[in-house]
Amino acid sequence: MKKQARFIIAAPTSNAGKTSISLGLMRAFLNREKRVQAFKCGPDYIDPKFHELATGKPSFNLDLIMMPETHVQELMTTHSKDVDVAIVEGVMGMFDGAERSQGSSAEISKKLDIPVVLVVNAKSVAYSVAPLLHGFKTFDPEVKIAGVIFNKVNTESHFRFLKEACEDVQIECFGYMKNLSQVEIPSRHLGLSISELDQYDSVINELAGGIEDTVDLDALINATTIQVRLTENEKRTENKSPLKIAVAKDEAFNFIYAQNLLQFKKQGTVTFFSPLKDKKVPNCDLLYFPGGYPECYLKELSSNKSIKESILKYVEEGGKILAECGGFMYLGTSVEDEEGTAHKMVGALRAVTSMKQRKMHLGYRKVSVGNEELRGHEFHYSSLISSNTPTIGKTKNIRDEPVSMQLFKEKGILASYHHFYLGTDEQFERIYKWITQ
């Protein structure tokens, strides 16, 4: 057993400032020479990129919909064992889940038995925040709220009203963040290039400075330090047939769960390559094309004929491929840009996708093949215009309602708009079996 500060940053609603406060806290504790590990609730890819920029090491997703509960607990244990502070950034509003509060920040806090630091956007509220705080404190007594940080506070007098509300509701107030609109982290969007991330390092430093000025970090640490067991329970399995896995990773393809990469390395060796810049794919047993921003690099991807030919040759020779979302688009016949101009892609799949009429497709997915099920997540603005590629299994949403997007299988290619979590041996082995069968 060891004492360690662990908490989840949650909020009453989305856009309350969870990411800005989380990044500011991560960097502030790092500046105090604390060892910090970041986590993210849910299937998000973008926030963990900012976490890694703030802390200098990978951030891990915790998702009770796509992952077994025991695995979520193992992730927290494994990646927090050598740190002083573990910070989990929540998702949406605190009780917002796939169904009611299923998979929400509140449920994660209960399953991990860690307290919540509530971030409240105080831009247009003063003492009226009291009933809101009372409601979040009493709605689910199993959720332990350690205290509150207010965001977008204009003046000291404004903060006095907020602090008095905390006193009357009997919730500890750790302080506030001033209204620093000029240094905010952009809300989630598509089109954020990896090459652009570094420009936000100075923003994170300013957020950390604001945290240091007006948040009582010592009080926060005291209120969130708990006794934790740091014994790893994850099963170790011997890999009898090591795989050579090649992963597409560049500005166009970069939506990769950190735990997926660890699983790939556990299965054998991992080589990275760039569909934008390289001329051929590496020698491998499995090609992995993750999601990302191919729509931002359609001309470059289309003009790199050499690697497209290399991919087609790999497929013709019996090569195995897993392609998700942007990777699925890239393997298709063509992708239309927002103006409707078609850009020729690899052509390994008979599918045409388009960005012309942007429409958000979002939600968890349950894919069943035979008696086996794998859960994934769909989030994209492009649309599938046409496809003559065969599908396998059945796909439903979390409420068991049929959805239009299916799992495509042709030759050695398994592809879809779905993102899959492959962090456990069972999940990887299942998807690899579907690819090779």
Secondary structure, DSSP 8 states (H G I E B T S, - for coil): -EEEEEEEEE-SSTTSSHHHHHHHHHHHHHHTT--EEEEEESS-SHHHHHHHHHHSS--EEE-TTTS-HHHHHHHHHHHHTT-SEEEEE--SSTT--SSTTTTSHHHHHHHHT--EEEEEE-TT-STTHHHHHHHHHHS-TTS-EEEEEEEEE--HHHHHHHHHHHHHHT--EEEEEE--GGG----S-S---GGGGGGGHHHHHHHHHHHHHHB-HHHHHHHHEEEE-----------SS-EEEEEE-SSSEEE--HHHHHHHHHHEEEEEE-TTT-SS--S-SEEEE-EE-GGGSHHHHHH-HHHHHHHHHHHHTT-EEEEETHHHHHHSSEEE-TT--EEE---SS-EEEE-SS---EEEEEEEEETTEEEEEEEEES-EEEEE---EESEEEETTS-B-S--EEEETTEEEES-EE---SHHHHHHHHHHHH-
